[in-house]
């Protein structure tokens, strides 16, 4: 694929700040000298911004200080000038009430940091769940040459000879503890063994899902998303990112030439084949809309019906984790398995096509990366439901739940808040059966606030003690990508803004018909209209600050939960800043 003409020194964006013989550029150059740099270190060289989402509370990114040095080394080797710029560290573990509340803040900060500084290209360093979409959304809006450096998955968890998967085994053994089957000493052992190194969750949770999507979009070095965080190959990849971004600047290889409609479809197909997190839906749609591309829930459902799940990685798979996936051949090998379904002519950040990148890929363990003739699941990871409970859609992960729930009818047990639900499910005397449908509402984009990962509602203790480990659950929240079970999520419109979920009452019969993609409450239209007239909107969650801005402008789950004023078709880009 032909690239544009190579830039000259005069074409560099940073030259606007440093090249003119005027008072303003004199000030810019003098401040660089104040920082200890000589003119020949930065003048006439591509200035590469390294946007780093490291913090001392982000365990997924705890190796980033070392990786920054590797990136800088690569930039210098290629003749560029590296500068590290900190941006918001949105970590999944500690950020409350939910990291999703701040994804758009990271996207805004990324866009404005890029636009307002004398940068020619950027390396985006992320990995923990919301950092990948946040950085990419901002980078797409800024439009500058960019390359994504994924944090990589942590090592396998281990305790008492058992391999542990982050998140997935936490939920599993927590239920066993609630049932009285795990001792305090065992619980402490699990706690110390489940997260053993730097890096993101080593299951195919949201973090690894989103870095795989970035890879499939062509925004990472080929296969970079599969490399474990603490493998020496990860440091080598980081330095190569530094070298490559300098060439991308000279080549003027901007993200709009990489993130095309074809690349977006590729990414969605790859996501389905990996057993992706349900969170992929909101992030993929948000990234698409930032790029001015079209991706709908119906598009994703159609791809889900036609794409087999090939990555035998927890939680959708049974036996393996991301480290196994890497040594089995990684994402390049998986893409090679489904190459007939992909557009292999798309361009990627290394300047080559997808077809060129996967030509030599090999599967080394066909139980980890299955062939098309022996998939983990015959369809993709996700399915989109519609019905009178979710006219704008809802999401379920069929491969991660018991097939007996694919068609299910049962009475609703409705909770209006997480504390109410949590108190009830720990009540040994709760009046609940395995046929009930647990419902949590007021947990969507505005109701949560921020659409928290509350959708994997715990099984009531009364049922846990009877041996049950799954039941149908329904909410307008999200769930952790490391979770599993019969969970219907992302119900849209959300209940907090008056969606039909707000009208559901305890005892109403809920019907799930997965083969026909339906989710309904068996309540007459007349009764629903009566309830709608009687419904009272809840009080606003925020009266000032970021939360107020968020609730005024966030879109619903089916639109990606971005801010309406940040999407591509809202208005013209701010463009280059004035320098007077």
C-alpha positions, 0 to 999 in steps of 0.5 A: 500500500502506497504511503504519502510523501515523506515529510521534510524538517520544515513540515514537522508540526513542532517546527511551528513552535521552534523554527520561526525567528520571532520572540515567541519561538525564542521563548520556546527555545529558551525554555527547552534550554532551561530544561537542560536540552541543547538545540541540536537535541530537539531542533529539526527532529520529530518530537515524540510525546509518550503519554503515560498512564502510570501511577503508584495505584495502578498495578497493571502499569507498575512496569511503565517507568521501565518501559518509558525508558525503552521507548525513549531509547528507541526514539533516540535511536531513530533520530527523534526527541522523546518527551514523557507526558503524564495523563490520567491513570484510570485503574480498574481496582481503585478508581471509584465509583467506577473507572468508566466514569473517567474514560471520557476524561482520559480521552479528553485529556489525551486529545488536548494534551496532544493538540496543545503541545509541540508534538509530531507523533505519540506513543500511547501507553495503556492497558488497564481496561478503560485506558485503551479506549480512552487513549485511542478515542483521544488519539483518533480525535487529535489525528496525529501519528500514533502507536499504542503500547499495550501493558501486557497481561500479568503472569498466571496466578497460582495457589496450592498447585492450582492455576488462578485467573484474575477476576474469574477465580475471585468470583468463583472462590468467593462464592465457595467461601460464602458457602462455607467451603473455603477457610480463612487461611485458604482465602488468604492464600488465594489473595496472595497468589492470584496477582503475581506480577505487573500487567493486566488481568491474565484472563481474556477480560476487558483489558486483554480484549481491548488491547487485542482490539487495538492490535486488530485495528492495526494500532499496535506493533503486530502481535504486541497485545499478546506479550506478557508484561514482564517478558523481555520481549515486552521491553524490546517491543517498547523500544521498537515502538519508539523507533517506529513512531519516528518513521511514522511521523516522516511517513505522515502515517495518521490514524485515519489511514489505519482505522478504516471501516474495514479495520473496524470490522476486522477488530470486531471479528477478532474480538468475537473470536477471542471470547471478548469481554462484554465491555468491548461493545461500548468501547468499540462503538465509542471508538468507531464514532470518534473515527467517524465510522459506523458500527451498531449493535446489530452489526456486532450481533451479526458478526457474533452469529457468524464468528466462532470462538477460537481462543480457549482462554478463561472465562469463555474458555475453560483451561488456559490464560493469556500467557498460554495464548502468547506461547500458542502463537498469540493474536497473529496466529489467531488472525491467521486462523480466520484470515479468510474472514478478515480484510487483509489489505488494511494498513497497520502502524508498521507500514505493512498490511495485515496480510503481510503481518500474519503471513508467517504466523503459526499456531503452536498449541491448537487446544489454546488457539482452536482451528475453525473445525474445533471451536470453543463455541460455534458462535462468537462471544456476544449476542445482542438482545431486544424486546420490551425490556431493552428496545435499544438493546442489551448484551449477553455472553452466551459462551460464558453461561449455562446453555439451560438459560438460553431460553428461560422464563422466571419471576423478577426479583428487582433491586433499585440499588446495589446496597439493597441488592447486596443486603438481600443476597446475603440473607439466608432466608431470602425468598428466591428460587433458581428460576428467579431473575435477579434484576439490578437497576439504576446502574447505567451510565447516569444511574450508576453513575458511570455504568459500573461493573455491577452486572455480575450480581452475586448468587444469593447465599440461600441458593449457594448453600443449595449448590447453585452457581448460576442464575439469570441476572439482568441489569443496565450495568456492565460486568467485569470482563473476567466474569462469567454466568447468565448475565444480561447487561447494558440494558438500554435505555437505562432505568435512571432516565425512564427506560422500560427497566424502570417499570419492571416490578418484582414478580413480573415474568421475564422471558429470555429467548437467546436464539431469537435474541429477545428479552421481554417482560410479560406485562401488557402494554396497557399496564406498562403505560399505567406504570410509565405515567406513575413513574417519577424520575430520580434525583440527579446524581450530581449538581456540579463538577465532572459528574454534572458534565458527565450526566449532561452529555453521556450517551446511552450504552448502545451509542458507546457512552461517549460525550455527545459533543466529542463525537466526530459528527458533532462539529469541526475539530478545533484544529491546530492551536494558534501561536501568537 
